[in-house]
Amino acid sequence: MLDGTLSQTGKIWHEVEITVGIQQHVHVIPFLVCPIGKHEAILGMRWLSSENPKIEWSTGTITFPKEESAAIASEEEPDSDPLSLIPPDYHEFTQVFAEEEFKILPPHRDYDIGIELTPEASLFHGPIYGMTDAESRALKEHLDAEVATGKIRPSKSPAGAPVMFVKKADGSLRLVVDYQKLNKVTVKDVYPLPRQDDLMAKLREAKIFTKLDLRWGYNNVQIKEGDKWKTAFKTKYGSFEYLVMPFGLTNAPAAFQRFMNDLFRDLLDITVVVYLDDILIFSKDPAEHSKHVREVLHRLARNQLFCKPSKCHFHVTTVKYLGIQISPQGFSMDEKKVEAVTAWPIPKTVKQVQAFLGFVNYLRRFIPDFSAIAQPLHNLTQKDKPWKWGEPEDHSFQELKRRVTNRPVLAHSDPSKPYFLETDASGVAMGAILSQRLEDGRLHPIAYMSKSFNDAERNYDTHDKELLAIIRALEEWRIFLESTPQPITVFTDHRNLEYWRKSRSFNQRHARWRLYLADFNFEIHFRPGKQSGKPDALSRRSDHAEVPPEAEVMIPDELFANVAKEEQDGPLQSQIKVEQRKDPSLDDIIEFLTVKQENAPPSIRKAYVDYRLDDEILLFQDKVLVPDNNNLKKEILKLYHDSPLVGHPGQQQTLELVSRYYTWPGKKGWIKSYVESCDTCQRMRRARAPVLPLKPLEVPPSPFHTVSYDFITGFPKSKGMDAILVVIDSFTKFGHFIPTSSKATARDLAELFVTNVWKLHGLPVKTVSDRGTTFTGKFLRGLYKRLGIDPHFSSAYHPESDGQTERVNQFIEHFLRSYVKSDQTDWLHWLPLAEFAYNNAKHSATVVDTVY
């Protein structure tokens, strides 16, 4: 029963038909007779779906909509006096605006739409949906009217799409043909629709506008002979098919835009922009506007296209086009859209959230940090995420409504003026603002942009995220910024980007970005974060989704990058800060940065452009400027040459390590002298006879594609170990130093490789080793074959053909000799530091450190 209880007898006695009257609605309803307790009758789902009453559940009342509201909405209500809405200058074009002219079926043209089906397409059918009496009457009247005008005709098509009613805001109904199945098997027309930002960019100098709205846009195009049967739809009154292009066909927008573009091709972007059936005529000189309008009306008349006077606007300085308010001053939001957003109720379901986001997304170009603010709402729409409307979601919803009510105005872009681009990146997102300086001397925004980084981009270091923000902004606004005659001024709060274009060494990602940036004329200028509040806010919203990056096998840069750099409040840095104030050669620079910078002439500022103060420490090109103090320089060199973290490197590597963070005049000579006089280096280095090199191995295409390995033996026992397995990636030169036994078999080697290398970097494609029996044994060769690895072996009696592992072997031996005790039994203790020092160094073959 309705209340969930079982029938008292468990039986239905019989069926009867009873005439029931409800609010002057008389219905003959079949009832099943059985005990139902205190209820006199139950009206079932069949009756509810057939009559579609309005039920007020809170009061328990049922009402029916008035029958007069169950009428199909007319797409074009007639204008009572069309000529009164048209300026007298255009009365000669009465045929374009007259109501009766529209009753004529459009002529066949070259732009008639064809419907080409895919080879695997099959006939498509749809159900006939139930309708109320009022809907049935409205449907019949609509079909009769459409047949009379010639837009549809009765059809014997073997196909048939269903029809349904969609209720409009005023209570009237719109008839919709559901062409989903037809669209799935239609070959798609890829003719592009115009980009909204591209259309708006053409209006930058316009002073006056006229907007024309075509009647029955798509219906102005006929369907090609032989394809009409494919548009058939089924109703309770029979099947019908369209003779003109209806709404709902997948290729209708492309076909109509092609027609409009060809009709106005020589006027596009000069005096006319067209988006489907919305035509906007614009003029830079108001005196010529009438001539431009007449030319468009001539073409409409020749092609039997008609406009609705009540929806046209003539000779106005402000016009609503594509939902945006346009004026000579710039762009702003349509007031009706603003009102709709501010009145939007709090969503209760995912679909309601999607509807809200879809609506406000149209206004995102006016809303700074839109994607950041909307992120909690977007998170609600993710698949398999449970519904939870909490404080973050409510704040996001209310903040979007607040931002819309601010009604910001975006200025027109002017290609004769220079552009200013402000960018910023945070851990998970980036923001940008494109501006130009107008007559009032102030920067006015042209567009806002905010985007979240994807999972891979979140793992970029700060430098690359800041650079990516510039790349993304230039991509977004390419139509404005590509090949500008005046350089684009790019403001960033990351100082190192100022010198990025001057760098002569860069990785593969930077090389790709440099190629893209070659098409842009821009200059990067550093501006501290506190002066870049707007883009900073776009990227650093607290409601950005803080999605943690997935775990990676690769070792992060942070593990090595600052290993030897002391914190700014450490003893060495504090001493540098004091000594910089004592160095008379630095007095003028420090005084300029602390006192005179604001009032200095441009020539003086240019002279000091590479200097800045960071926590009262003087930097030159973002490196600590070491004052003229020999003791300080020796302390730094002890840190970057003598320390076990670096392992007594040679002159070039010591120079590279020091240059990461410090600089001073004559630094190279100082380092050369220090390394040459290092007692440990003199005692531990061995002279090597020169060996003629063989042909080098080819450069592999990616990290750990090719690895080389070798054994170093002859060490005294240290915790049972007396050998080292050295594994080097041929691409990055990254190395693993694995302690083992000199008695290790091929099986032992395979286990070491899986445990220490494969689990971190994956399986290599190729290996290079010497011809020792451990590497050439049957077991290892069988393993190579099973895993698809291509083994290569160095030339007999000539280890230099596997030169990179031989060089690493020499590094290990030199490092360990520098630090182990006299009995050398503690070498195992120093081996991890040797591996660290090697990987932290920059190698001549790659010109980068090995961490990738």
Secondary structure, DSSP 4 states (H G I P E B T S, - for coil): -TTSPPPSSS---EEEEEEEEETTEEEEEEEEE---TT-S----HHHHHHH--EEETTTTEEE---GGG-SBPPSSPPPSSGGGGS-GGGGGGHHHH-SGGGGSPPPP-TTPBP-PBPTT----B-------HHHHHHHHHHHHHHHHHTSEEE---S-BB-EEEEE-TTS-EEEEE--HHHHHTBPPP-PPPPPHHHHHHTTTT--EEEEEEBTTGGGGSBBPTT-GGGG-EEETTEEEEESBPPTT-TTHHHHHHHHHHHHTTTTBTTTEEEETTEEEEEESSGGGHHHHHHHHHHHHHHTT--B-GGG-EEEESSEEETTEEEETTEEEE-HHHHHHHHTPPPP-SHHHHHHHHHHHHTTGGGSTTHHHHHHHHHHHTSTTPPP---HHHHHHHHHHHHHHHT---BPPP-TTS-EEEEEEE-SSEEEEEEEEE-TTSSEEEEEEEEEE--HHHHTS-HHHHHHHHHHHHHHHTHHHHBT-SSPEEEEES-GGGGGGGG-S---HHHHHHHHHHTTB-EEEEE--GGG-HHHHHHH--TTS--PPPPP-SSPPTHHHHTTTPPPTTSHHHHHHHHHHHH-GGGHHHHHIIIIITTT--HHHHHHTTTEEEETTEEEETTEEE--S-HHHHHHHHIIIIISTTT-S--HHHHHHHHHTTEE-TTHHHHHHHHHHT-HHHHHH----------PPPPPPSSTTSEEEEEEE--PPPBTTB-EEEEEEETTT--EEEEEE-TT--HHHHHHHHIIIIIHHH---SEEEE---HHHHSHHHHHHHHHHT-EEEEPPTT-GGGGHHHHHHHHHHHHHHHHHS-TT-TTHHHHHHHHHHHHHHSB-TTTSSBS--
